[in-house]
């Protein structure tokens, strides 16, 4: 799955989602309450297009044939190049060729066609999906959707259907990112065969060695990469190296909101969910406050986070040597490496929080393939989606690529991250949720407001907006 950073378009898209009329919509949350099946049973919930039973052999006769009778299953998304058949043969990778073979096999098996349909206006993508669905003709049977669009709104409004009755979700071929991030209220809605880009900490090994600091990777591998060690390392590396009385090298820099997500969610807290997973303002919970407090202490007490925010951008400041550690997505590695010749980069998880049992990388972004509730061929569409996916082959290909480009230690972290990515972006679905979290971050850093006070300032509005969203 191609990574797409949508933050600059989110407000328009979420607003469009909230504006969707329910007139003619076939249901609400109750439409997706069918019981999950331990193994898919086509006879239990037959597709509208299911027809005769094949008589080829006894081993095949247990499952009724699924026949599109020449119809087309459409896969909807917002970018170019999704269909490997559209790529010139000379430019295709082995993975492209493999997927093409799977597509051709699926078309033959189900007697139909598979078409990738692009709707390129990201800001109006949800509006297009919902209005075409309400007209009874969704623009695609399988639709790529952002998780913060889908959960809970599109699920509660009956636009997407669960996959539980069509797939054996106990199969180990399904990655943890899919089975964790793609669930709502115990039902599986999202499908994906590769995780999104994780958010971790890059660090300048040259500066770590010159300053005589403990290496974060070694601390991580020994299980000692904790909040206390992270804070200690950041304090020690915040120095006036020129002797002019001003700090010119800081311990840490990164996007403050995404970094705060690592602290809060990594400590079993949340912005918008209680311990039971119910949507509720939760930045004032004990676990969440601990995460906010860590940011407050590093920024205001230790002053180990680059301040003021660099005008040239966080990545440029790290490249220039103004910080020893940098919070960033893994896709940033190639750009950092190219701009830091002669410097070996390390890469580690964010440190293990007091209430955590393992290292985890949290991301507010993540899109997955979803089944349109209005698809005329739901079962075949899901099976096609499953059968044209590479599953474990994706990890093999990714690891091969990383091994050829990342230093050995950073490669080891990246491999570990593949199965340890979790979702933290549900607050984006809340009207103004993203902006209210921004306000808390600004109060804690620029305003030096105590974490509990900063959370309390936005609590009523945040909760009211959650109720507004759920009411709609």
Steps between C-alpha positions, in 0.01 A plus 500: 500500500642834402544740792307824473529786748158667494517752783470809281182362340342348810280788606312517170460124480377460858260791453360333190453180696310677776275664243386172344121472508351181638200521268465167326787345697421140567603482861724586787737313722253214534549415134844361573428291806504157335690238695861437398580162355805297598538404134327659202179322407362611163181303558430686822484842332490444123597768254220637282696360207552149638357244263562137414724248673799377299524129426868481412609285795381394847758730662349803325134409536481606867505869403248658262642675197517878504443633151506866397350403164718757328440781751776727632626534857632853552773608742487871585786726611640850445843453343654392172687179432303262721429257218830328412361418156519873420878500553718457194648150490855635507425687824328219689654346810478127583224593746304673221526188285386283790194716569410506129505120498274496807258747337481293184440182703224669702327632187500150354390335824206734556411554133521879513723806487697695761523875449687762702297821518670826594315791657782746540343779705606396850298777665177377335581131501266409788223712354532316169493159670198578717289672235559226242421243768174671592409497131543122507811502281815543711788610281685185612431171677826513694596852608823627654401714800686681773436339838390832647232524229377149561507475880242554631305712250487299178450181700220647711333648193499165324727579207758224558453136594706267721720233349460239774253280311720480192855451634661270755660777702684252722731428206851620582539647152306806621740753655454644848455854364194380308345296780564771762456826311221378272258398775211684662288357781645155441417489128759504221442768234845583370715287271867563424807287438770749600518748790539877468821687564592483871609802703824453690814682607794563268824590674839629400747227595795732446373746762407217739857371484662844523291586807574167668131408520344157528383375163117489473504182289702311760263626770203389290639153440567451870151618595641808674371760253250657740357847559758559772789406270357702213462808718847452648658464156316809371619707798862390465507578129353849542819705496667829424774364279623840376549653843291810431257435784220382268381145444582403142442123518181359652405147593182459296295650222192377317136572430371569848150363445612172344767466767239564769295215353796267556523609864127485576393194301822316583410543868155340447335843489302665219360833384146385431434151645457361849650170617203308357548653156193725521536842337551750777744782569790326674794741500428550869540131593793409724687320222446783254608767747827311552568531126413870498723550804799344324468750217453786747810402700725454199389828342470726804715346775784328316468724192634204301253538210608748230339835571369714357373283216750536214374705207685279255311188615577226748675275248725781381598582859591136564700484177686816607602333827277703730357186655636156586163323465217559254145360505406402147324253271718228355446623143709805592815289525618535141470880506685525830777267382548691176534829688729370776802354316750334730249466785360160593139521608351285771128423521308381805149481641380775728599395852296250696246677725449416870174312427620330182609139462667542160618756248228623263494754217175697478373674190203736454486403133392179336270413215355157432281326246136487610194318365219724382174401669330569169722271289298267278771234529621526863631148550681480168641851549649404838641172368656679202655759730647220708620291207679780312690612812860397559463452877831377646681559173470873564711471815764296318527761225512786750770334708709440191474868408587620852796264527652657191458858619492520883795454741482161678374631836240732350392213274445282806273764657307544175436126478374495861269794429323317218296299751483763775303786345174619656245768416462829689302714256137449601497847658526643147143378437372727777397845371790736581670212686828556320495872578410445866799269544712769331375745761607271785847460348535876456385570857748250643797618296465867410264588783667288770152401622488202737387182315187447713397862443565482124285187475223650710482806272389293200307223675147639473531594136667171411231294672223710347648444154519124562132498591420708193684254279335194656159669484537560128 
